[in-house]
C-alpha cells in the first residue's frame, strides 16, 4: 500500500471504480448476448426462407441469374454444398452457441452453421429447398452479421467514463487529505516551538470541529508560552536588582579580598544560572527569520571567544547567506562552545558546511566524549553526566537549549564521536 493517505484513498476509489466498471461490462455483455444472437439468427433464417421461396418460384433456368442478382444487390452468395467441402465451425462462445441453436431450431436439425467454407470466411448457413430434396445449398451472409461489435462500439465510452470517474476519485481523495496534510504541517510547527497560521475551519462537520480544536490548542499553547516567558522575565528582573546591590555591597563592605572575590563569583554564578533559565524559557518564535551571513556570524563568535582566551580552529568556507534566526543560532553555538571548553578540553574547532540543503555547524573537542547510550538523555533539561555533576556552575540546560533551537529551524542536534577522540557536536539546520 502507498504511504500517503491521498494515494491510499485514491487507490481504493480507483479499485472500486474499475471493479464496478468491469462488473458492469461483464453483466451487460452477458445480457446483451442473447438478443444479439436472436437478431442475427432472425436475419439468417429470414434470408434462407426468402431465398427458398424465390428459388421455388423461379424457373430452373433462371436460378443462376437470381443467384447473381442476390449476390450483387444484397451481398448474399449461394453455393451448392459438396461432400468434400472444408468447413470451419463457429467459435466456441456463448453468443455463437445461442446463434447456432436458434438457427437450427428454426430451420431444422440438418442445418449447419459455419464460419468458413473452403477457405472463404463469412456467416454460412446450409439449407435444402425441401426436406426430401437431396440438393443442399450454402447461404453466405456478410461475416459482420454473426459477430458482436459490443467492444468496439462501447470501448471509447467506457474509457471516457472510467477516466472521468478516476478524476473525480482523485478530487475526492485530495479534498479529504488536504486539510489533514495542512494540520500535520501545523503540528510540526507547534512541535518546533512556532505558532502556526490558524487552520481554515471549513469542509465537513468533523473536519471543521477538528480544525477548530487544533486552532484552540495552538492558541492555548502560545498563550501559556507567552505567560511563562513574562513570568520568568519578571522573576529575572526582580532577582537581578538585589544581586546587583549585593555585588556593590560586597565590593564596598568586604575587606578581605578572598572573601570578596568568592562572594562576587557566587553572584556571577547566580546571574549566569538566571540567564540560562531565561534562554531556555524564551519563546524563540518571537525572533523572525532573517537573511543572515552565517559565515560572518560565526566568525564574530570566534573573535569573541578569542578575546576570552579561547582560540578556535575555524573553517567557514562551506556556508554563506541563509535564512535563519541569527540570535537563536548564535546562542546555540555559544552554548556548544561553552560545553566544549568546560567539559572537553584540548583543541576546540568550529566548522560550518552545507550538505544536501542542510546547514551543519560542528564543534569538536578532544575531551573524554559522551557514551552513545547517554546522548539522547543529555538533550533533556537539567541533565548532566555523572562526572559533570560536581561542577555546580552548570544547570544542565545548555544542550536542551540547543535542541530547542535546532527544532525551531526544522533541524536536530547530533552528539557524535570525534575521530581521534573527543566529542563532535553537530547542529543541523534546515533554513526556511
Secondary structure, 3 states (H helix, E strand, C coil): CCCCHHHHHHHHHHHHHHHHHHHHHHHHHHHHHHHHHHHHHHHHHHHHHHHHHHHHHCCHHHHHHHHHHHHHHHCCEEEECCCCCCEEECCCCHHHHHHHHHHHHHHCCCCCEEEEECCEEEEEEEEECCCCCCCEEEEEECHHHHCCCHHHHHHHHHHHHHHHHHHHHHHHHHHHHHHHHHHHHHHHHHHCCCCCCCCCCCCCHHHHHHHHHHHHHHHHHHHHHHHHHHHHHHHHHHHHHHHHHHHHHHHHHCCCHHHHHHHHHHHHHHHHHHHHHHHHHCCHHHCCCEEEEHHHHHHHHHHHHHHCCCCCEEECCCCCEEEECHHHHHHHHHHHHHHHHHHHCCCCEEEEEEECCEEEEEEECCCCCCCHHHCCHHHCCCCCCHHHCCCCCCCCCHHHHHHHHHHHCCCEEEEEECCCCCEEEEEEECCC
